[in-house]
Amino acid sequence: MTERTHRLPSDKERKRLIKVHVATNPHYGKKPEERTIPELLSNGMINLDKPSGPTSHQVVAWVRDALEIEKTGHGGTLDPHVTGILPVALGNASRALQVLLTAGKEYVGVMHLHKPVEKERIHEACLRFVGDVYQVPPLRSAVKRVRRKRQIYYLDIIEIKDRDVLFRVGCEAGTYIRTLCVDIGRTLKTGAHMADLRRTRIGRLNEKDSMTLQDVRDAYIFWKEDKDESEIRTTIFPMENLLTHIPKIVIRDSAVDALCHGASLALPGVVEADTDIKKDDMVAVLTLKGEGVVLARATMPTEHILEKDTGICATLERVLMNKGTYPSIWKKS
């Protein structure tokens, strides 16, 4: 198969464009990288490497108990025997997990063919599945079994050994790799099933930066008992790391608290915006210090956000920041 670049839609490079130059008040808020460990424990995330065996729910519960916190959540459930990236949100960071629901995913897996087949035919069959595919979720899935369209961004064969095919696939959220293997087997007229699977990417989160359960526990003990922050700061990251794959809009300090109370984003509050924002895109609204304020749905493209002075440029989807973090200087109508 022809070598292709392994790119997900979230890999798209964006530039930050400045609409107006303003300063931020150092007395309110805090740069995400300057948060204390207790602040990270209540509003941070872990790029966890899930082991084979336990359910995603069991793994997240273990993290909660290991870190001695009250609340954890996860983005993108993995079957018990599937390994790899499982983003875990700590405390209030669970508010941001919805952005992962639509993020592209990458997996490395093993497809076992039920009969021998020529390598060239395997390559040709896999190539046919790049692009739009139609799937019916497997019987064991928790969603309604209706036919739906998903996109395969790339599907590359890494190695073929006897009837086992090692492959890498980048796909739209909601794609069933188990179903993909069965469909490829049907195309080859040999039959096939998924023998092993590992998730290697979600959006811009990747396995090379992931942490094991033991890493998490060790880092917490080093901090709790030895007051050593070095390990835990490379294990727990600010909540904003969940937002890296979606476009951003940066706002004035004076606009922050209004959004925290549920207001839509009006253009006078905008100071910067990423390129290539399109109407109806999910965007993350940030402070000038880089803190996540809300998730919002853009009502206009980047060009209009930068050119216009009045109107609503984004409507609220989810509040990320606690009310009162910035001063309330707005008035209710």
N, C-alpha and C positions, 0 to 999 in steps of 0.2 A: 504494500500500500504506500502511496506517495506520502512523504513526511509533511505534516501540517503543523502550523503554529498552534500551540495549546493555549487558546485565548477564550475566556468567558466574556460576556458582555460587560461585566464589572471591571474588566481590565482596561476599559476605555480611559485614556488620559484626558484629564480636564485641567483647565487653567482657572485660577481665581482672578476675577476682574473687579476692580475697585470702582465703585460708583461715587463715593465721597470719602474724604479722609477725616476721620474722627478719632478721638482718644477714648480709652476705657478707664473707668474709675478703679484704682487699685484697691480700694477699701471694700469692694463687693465682688463676690465670686472668687474663682481661683483657677489658674491653668490646670487642666486635668493631670498633667505630669507632676504637679506640685502637691497633689492630695496626700494626706496622711494615710497610713495603713488602715486605721479604723474607717476612714472615709472610703477607701477602696473596697473594704469588706462589706460596706453598705451600698456601694454603687460602682461595682467593678465587674470584670468578666474574665473568664479563664478559657483559653483555647485548649480544651481537654482532648487527650488521645484516649478514646474509649476502648477498653479491652473487650475481648470476646467472652461471652457468657452472660453477664448481667444485662438487664434491660436498661434503657436510657434513664428511666425513672429511678431505678435503684442506684445507678451511678451518681446522679445528681443529688439524691438523698445522702449518699456517702460523703460527697463534697460538703454539703450543708453541715453534717455532723462533724466532719474533720476540721472545719473552719469555725465551728461553734457559733453559727449564725442562724437566724430564724427562717430565712427564705432564699431559695435558689430556683432557677428555671433553666430550661434548655431550648435551643433552637435547632429544629431538624432532627426528629427521632430516628434512631438507628435500631434495626432489629438486633436481638440479643447476640447473635453470632457475627454480626458485622462490626468491624473495628474502624477506628479513625476519628476524624474531627467531630467533636460534639461541643459546640459553644455553650458555656455555662454562664448564666447571668447571676450575679450576687445582689440580694436585696432589691433596691429600687431599679437596678439595671434591667430587671425583667420587663420593664415598660418598653424597652427598645427591641425586644426579640422579634417583633413582627416584621422588622426589615429583612430578616433572614428567610422569611417564608417564600419570597420571590427571587432570592439570590440564586445564581447559577451554581451548580455543583460539579465536582470532578470525582471520579472513582477509578480505582484500579482493581480489577477483578479477574477471576478465572472462570471461563466458560467450558464446561465439559460436554463434548459432542458424544452422542450415543452410538455413532458409527464412524469409521474412518472416512476421511474426505481429503481431496488434494488441497494443499496449502493455497494455491492460487484461487481456488473457488471460495475459500474462507475469506481471503482478502477482498474478493469481489463482492461477496455477500455483505460484509461489514460496511463497505463503502456505500452500498445502497441505503443504509440506514442513517447516513449523515444528512441532516436537514429535518424536515417535518416528519414525524411518525405519529401513528394513531395507536393508542393502547387502551386495553381494558384492565383495570387494576386486578392483581391476583386475588384469589379467594381469601387469603389470610389478611388482606389489607383492611383498614378500619374505615375506608371511604366507600361511597356508593359505586357499584361496579357498572359504570357507564363508559362508553367509548369517548376518548378525549385526545386532543392533539397536543403533542409536546415536541420540542426542538432538540435535536442532537447537534451540538456545535462541532464536535470532533469525535472520532472513534478510531483509535489506532491500535494495531496489533503489536505487542512488544515481543512476544515469543510464542511459538507453537511447539509443543512437545507431545507426541502421540496424539491423543484426542483432547488434550487440555490446551486451551487458548488463553494466554495472558494478555489482557487488553487494558487500555486507558480510555475513558470516555468522559467528555464534558457535556453536560446536559442542562436543560431547563429544570427549574424546581418542579417537583411532582412527577418526574420521570421514574418509572420502575425498572431497575436494571435486571431484576429477575425476569420480568416480562420481556425485556429486550433480548435476553439470551434465548428464551423460548421461541421468540419470533424469528431470530436468526437461524435457529435450528430447524424451524419450519421452512424457511426459505431454502436452506441447504438440503431439505428432505432427509435429514439424518436424525433430527431430534436433538435437543440440547437443554442443559439447565445450568444455572449459576452455582458454581461449586464454592466460591469464596469471594469476599468483597471487602474493600477498604475505602472509606471516604477520605480523599486527600485534599480537597478544597471546598470551601463555601465562600462565594464572593472572593474577597481578598484575604481571607483567613486560610492558611495552608498548614500542612502537617509538619513542615520543618520548624515551625514556631510553637508546636503543641507541647503540652505537658502531661505526664502520666499521673495517675492517682497518687503514687508514691511521691512524686515531685511536689504535689500540692501539700500533702501532709508534712513532708520534711521542711518545706519552706515555712509553713505556719509554726512549726515547733521551734525552728531557728529564731523566728521573730518573737514568739511568745516567751520562750525560756531564756534565750541568749541575747535578746534585743538586737538581733542582726537582721536588718531589712534587705540585705542584698539579694537573697534568694526569692523572697516573696514579691519583690518589685519586678522580677523577671518571670513571675508566675501569674500574678494578678495584674490586669491592665485596666485603665479607665474604661467606663461604659462606652465612651466615644469610639473605641476600637470596633464596636459592632456596626458602626455607621460608615466605615471606610469606603464601601462600594457604592454608596448613593451620593448624588450631587448635594452641594451645600449652599445655603444662603446665610450670610453673616449680618447681624443686626446691631443697632445701637443699644447701649445700656438702658436707655429710657424706654425701649420697647419690650424688654425682657419680661417684666412682671405681668404686663397685659396678656401676653401669650400664655404665661403660666396659669392665668385665670380663664383661659379658653378663647381669647380673642383671635380673629384671623390676622394675618400679617399684611399690614398696609405698607405701601411703597415708601412713605417718608421714614419708616424704620429701618430700611435696608441700606447697608453700606458696601457690601460685597456680594458677588454671586458667581458661581461656577459657570463655565461655558457649557453649551449644549443641554441646558435644562429645557425640557419640552412641556407643554401643557399636559396636565394630569400625571406628571412624574412625581414619585415620592421623593421628597427632599428632607434633609436634616437642617434645621435652623440652629445656628450656633451663635454664641456670644463672641465678642472680639477677643476673648481669652481662649476660645476654642471649646467652650462647654456646650454640650447638647441641651437645647431648650425645649424644642418640640419636634415631632415628625409632622410634616404637612404635605398637602397635595398642591402642586404648582397650578396656578390658574392662567399662567402666561409663560412664554419662553424667556430665556435669558435676555434677548435683545430688548424686549419690552420692559423687563425688570430694571434694566440699566437706563433706558431712554425716558420712560414715563415718570411722572412725579406724584400722581394720584391714582388711587384705586387699590384693590386687594390683589396681591400677587400669590398668596398661598392660603389655603384653608386648613384648619387644624385637623390632625389625625390622632395624635397622642401626645400628651404632655410628658416630658422627661425630667424637667427640673422642678424642685420643690418651690412652692410659692414663698415669696419673701426673701429669696436668695439675693435679688436685686431690689432696690427701693421702688415702691409703688408711687409713681408720679403721674399716672394716667387717671382719668376720671370716667366713671360710668355715664353713659348717655341716658 
